[in-house]
């Protein structure tokens, strides 16, 4: 399960990609309103999201990437904030 820092990092990245406030994304996800988020993606992004969510190794690789690690560090999590 993702810890809060990783969730926030993912929300920040997703918000930037979608041009949406990360807090609004979190609220929608927490309330189960994911259809409009998914529908706002283009078909390629939907396919990528689906593949990512179905592959734990890909999620691990995503969180191990330098870009995500830098984002986590900037949010105050550091490498040991798992």
Sine and cosine of phi, psi and omega as CSV:
sin_phi,cos_phi,sin_psi,cos_psi,sin_omega,cos_omega
0.00,0.00,0.61,-0.79,-0.04,-1.00
-0.96,0.27,0.66,-0.75,0.09,-1.00
-0.99,0.15,0.16,-0.99,-0.12,-0.99
-0.88,0.48,-0.62,0.78,-0.01,-1.00
-0.91,0.41,-0.68,0.74,0.02,-1.00
-0.92,0.39,-0.62,0.78,0.06,-1.00
-0.87,0.49,-0.71,0.71,0.00,-1.00
-0.90,0.45,-0.63,0.77,0.03,-1.00
-0.89,0.45,-0.69,0.72,0.02,-1.00
-0.90,0.43,-0.65,0.76,0.04,-1.00
-0.90,0.44,-0.63,0.78,0.04,-1.00
-0.88,0.47,-0.72,0.69,0.00,-1.00
-0.90,0.43,-0.71,0.71,-0.02,-1.00
-0.91,0.42,-0.67,0.74,0.02,-1.00
-0.87,0.48,-0.66,0.75,0.02,-1.00
-0.90,0.44,-0.71,0.70,0.00,-1.00
-0.89,0.45,-0.64,0.77,-0.08,-1.00
-1.00,-0.01,-0.13,0.99,-0.07,-1.00
0.92,0.40,0.59,0.81,-0.07,-1.00
-0.81,-0.59,0.51,-0.86,0.05,-1.00
-0.91,0.42,0.81,-0.59,0.00,-1.00
-0.84,0.55,-0.54,0.84,0.02,-1.00
-0.91,0.41,-0.61,0.79,0.06,-1.00
-0.92,0.39,-0.64,0.77,0.06,-1.00
-0.87,0.49,-0.72,0.70,0.00,-1.00
-0.87,0.50,-0.70,0.72,0.00,-1.00
-0.88,0.48,-0.69,0.72,0.01,-1.00
-0.91,0.42,-0.67,0.74,0.00,-1.00
-0.91,0.40,-0.68,0.74,0.00,-1.00
-0.90,0.44,-0.52,0.85,-0.02,-1.00
-1.00,-0.05,0.00,1.00,0.04,-1.00
0.99,0.13,0.20,0.98,-0.01,-1.00
-1.00,0.00,0.95,0.31,-0.07,-1.00
-0.99,-0.12,-0.27,0.96,-0.07,-1.00
-0.85,0.52,-0.72,0.70,-0.03,-1.00
-0.93,0.36,-0.48,0.88,0.07,-1.00
-0.93,0.38,-0.77,0.64,-0.01,-1.00
-0.90,0.44,-0.65,0.76,-0.02,-1.00
-0.93,0.37,-0.34,0.94,0.02,-1.00
-0.98,0.19,-0.18,0.98,0.03,-1.00
-0.99,0.13,0.50,-0.87,0.12,-0.99
-0.97,0.22,0.28,-0.96,-0.07,-1.00
-0.81,0.59,-0.62,0.78,0.00,-1.00
-0.91,0.41,-0.68,0.74,0.02,-1.00
-0.91,0.42,-0.62,0.78,0.04,-1.00
-0.88,0.47,-0.69,0.73,0.02,-1.00
-0.89,0.45,-0.67,0.74,0.00,-1.00
-0.90,0.43,-0.68,0.74,0.02,-1.00
-0.89,0.46,-0.72,0.70,0.00,-1.00
-0.87,0.50,-0.72,0.69,0.00,-1.00
-0.89,0.45,-0.66,0.75,-0.01,-1.00
-0.90,0.43,-0.71,0.70,-0.05,-1.00
-0.93,0.36,-0.38,0.92,0.00,-1.00
-1.00,-0.05,0.04,1.00,-0.09,-1.00
-0.76,-0.65,0.99,-0.14,-0.02,-1.00
-0.85,0.52,-0.55,0.83,0.02,-1.00
-0.91,0.41,-0.61,0.79,0.03,-1.00
-0.92,0.38,-0.63,0.78,0.06,-1.00
-0.89,0.46,-0.66,0.75,0.04,-1.00
-0.88,0.47,-0.70,0.72,0.01,-1.00
-0.89,0.45,-0.64,0.77,0.02,-1.00
-0.86,0.51,-0.75,0.66,-0.03,-1.00
-0.95,0.30,-0.25,0.97,0.07,-1.00
-1.00,0.01,-0.14,0.99,-0.05,-1.00
-0.94,0.35,0.47,-0.88,-0.03,-1.00
-0.87,0.49,-0.64,0.77,-0.02,-1.00
-0.88,0.48,-0.72,0.69,0.00,-1.00
-0.93,0.36,-0.66,0.75,0.03,-1.00
-0.88,0.48,-0.65,0.76,0.05,-1.00
-0.90,0.44,-0.65,0.76,0.03,-1.00
-0.90,0.43,-0.69,0.73,0.03,-1.00
-0.88,0.48,-0.68,0.73,0.03,-1.00
-0.88,0.47,-0.65,0.76,-0.02,-1.00
-0.93,0.38,-0.39,0.92,0.05,-1.00
-1.00,0.03,0.00,1.00,0.07,-1.00
1.00,-0.07,0.22,0.98,-0.07,-1.00
-1.00,0.00,-0.59,0.81,-0.06,-1.00
0.92,0.40,0.11,-0.99,-0.05,-1.00
-0.95,0.33,-0.42,0.91,-0.03,-1.00
-1.00,-0.07,0.17,0.99,-0.03,-1.00
-0.99,0.13,0.38,0.92,-0.02,-1.00
-0.97,0.22,0.00,0.00,0.00,0.00
